[in-house]
Amino acid sequence: MSEPLATIRVVRAFGAVVEGEAVVSAEGFSPRYDLDRWSGVITKPGHKLEGTSLRDKICFFPTAKGGIAAGWAFYDIKHKGIAPKALVFGVTNPVMVQGAVFADIAITEGWDPDPAGVVRTGDWVRVDPARRVVELLRRAG
Amino acid sequence: MLRGDRGEAVRDALRYQVRVGEFFGAERFVPITNAHMMGDIEVMGDGGFEYLARACAKRARCRVPTTTNARCVDFELAARLGQDPAEVDKERRLIAALREMNVLTTDTCINYQTLYQPHLGEHVAWGDTGTVIYANSVFGARTNFESGPAALAAALTGRTPEYGFHLDRHRKGTLVVRLEARLDDLADWGAVGKIVGERHQSYYAVPVFTGAVRAPLADELKHLGCALASYGSMAMFHMVGTTPEAPSLAAALGGNRAADEILIDDAALERVYAGYDLQDRTCNLVVFSGPQLSLFELKSLAERFGGRKVHPGTQVFATTSNGVKSAARQLGYLQGLESAGVTVLEGVCFYILQNLSQMRVANGWTNLISNSAKIVNIIGAHRFNTILRRTPDCVEIACSGRLA
């Protein structure tokens, strides 16, 4: 196992160990308000990640948005093969957790340090829920 | 149950609940008396429907009374609305599966007004968010936001993990809001929710309202709660002297120091109404929905539309439950609304209508005018430009065809 370049500790976590390309958002997220559930691309006009695909990505969001309907959405996009590999939240709500666990997508909440100063979109990261860490493995290109 | 003594479906549901509970550090489960779940083909997609069909085939049956939230199809009007017949058919089969699983397919987001009113301290497992915040705040019952899969799991096992708003420590006020506005209209109460929710977007923020000039009506608390939940992701509020866990400000705060104090006066509300972009002032769509209307709201709306006609080219929709619509028909309010040209949809919410984006394009809708702060917030992904207006203004816009 390669030695990480940086480590972010998380407070709560669920899921298997996953590695993938990071997408770091300055804006919160809802799979219903922001995501096109047929393509896996953020399509909400004006969202800071508009045009970005979340498929197979490790997604960092400061907050969760949206209501109850989001609970089925992760299962739906996983069924369509366009789900992210993991969701790393600063602060989330129970719907996101219930939805991610139901879809068997790794999810974490609470971080130290804030990934905004550590991870950039395109970097290669590993989420290890059992160890409560997110590790930066490789810088982008 | 984990051994599978009650069947595979219950075992799977409990395993799922254990994983969710572990995430939040829940120490135990609490028994629930009632579940309210969101489950329709628009929110579930084919994957969710297949899951449900498998659970049904494994003889998953709800152990506590379980009702359904508003859905995406009004079967009477689906063809007129241009909804996809294949999806409408799936919705029928989905409803049949839910009924086989011992779910009461009531299709309403105002279960707390029309179906079941839990008492102080009663643990339930409810979603959508508007039902949750009303249960916690107005009844003093206890529930988290329970999404469709989570509410269904709770219905199958009869319990839910004890975290969040099941625990005393999360139910205390965290900020104070002083109401000095007149709050004459339902939209005003929604606007209060928007102001507070936008400023404190957190599931664990619990505003305490003080200074209400009169006892608020259930429909007013409904619009306030729905907006707080929608804009702020909040699950509970207190209103001193009104809600059961707020006999005084000190009791509502329960030892917490208020993280913020907000004053809301008439000027603050006017700033909300003035804040909407009217674009080209098109007003061919006026919607009363999100949450569904109570019988009192439908009666009031029928009176406001009395003797008037919706402007040619404008479409006006109101949504409600089967029960309320039936009562409104019996009392004559429905006929009044329909003769004015208002379409009253049953068992749905406008925001989750199957095919809504396509419907928007086909009808040339751009601006959506509503007295619901919630729907004005959540429908943006369908690319509507939304405008909040007071109820009499909505009616005037609908009948005059002019948006000022």
Interface residues (C-beta under 8 A of the other chain):
Chain A: R12 A13 F14 G28 R32 Y33 D34 R37 T43 K44 P45 T63 A64 K65 G66 G67 I68 A69 A70 G71 W72 A73 Y75 D76 K78 H79 K80 V91 N93 P94 V95 V97 Q98 G99 V101 F102 I107 E109
Chain B: Y16 R19 V20 E22 F23 F24 G25 M38 G39 V43 M44 G45 D46 G47 G48 E50 Y51 N69 G127 D128 T129 N144 F145 E146 S147 G148 P149 A150 Y163 G164 Q201 S202 Y203 A229 S230 S233 I352 I378 G380 A381 R383
